[in-house]
């Protein structure tokens, strides 16, 4: 696995960990869920900030001095395939949310639904990348 794919996967894992923390509080497993609009805005800022910090740390750790992150052709194909799967999941998730929009939903439920769709898409993309990287995919 090249540094490029390691960096991409590590950033995805950082994002997914932040989302696990968010949904853990929303489901009442630990911590306090955001109640108002400001609380939710701060929470989304923390999730975004965590993802950006993980991206900087991981890119610093994986990048060798003087060598930019370059993907191999095989890994580019794997990434394109996983992006296609992720895009399909996002489209189906958004269509499902539009269908649920006819049910009475609060703005917080809509935002959490969107975050859930993006989280599931990122998780599936990561799993596809790892699965295809383990087997011979050309």
Buried (B, 14 or more C-beta within 10 A) or exposed (E): EBBBBBBBBBBBBBBBBBBEBBBEBBEEEEEEBBEEEEEBEEBBEBBEEBBEEBBEEBBEEBBEEEEEBEBEEBBEBBBEBBBEBBEEBBEEBBEEBEEEEEEEBEEBBEBBBBBBBBBBBBBBBBEBBBEBBEEEEE
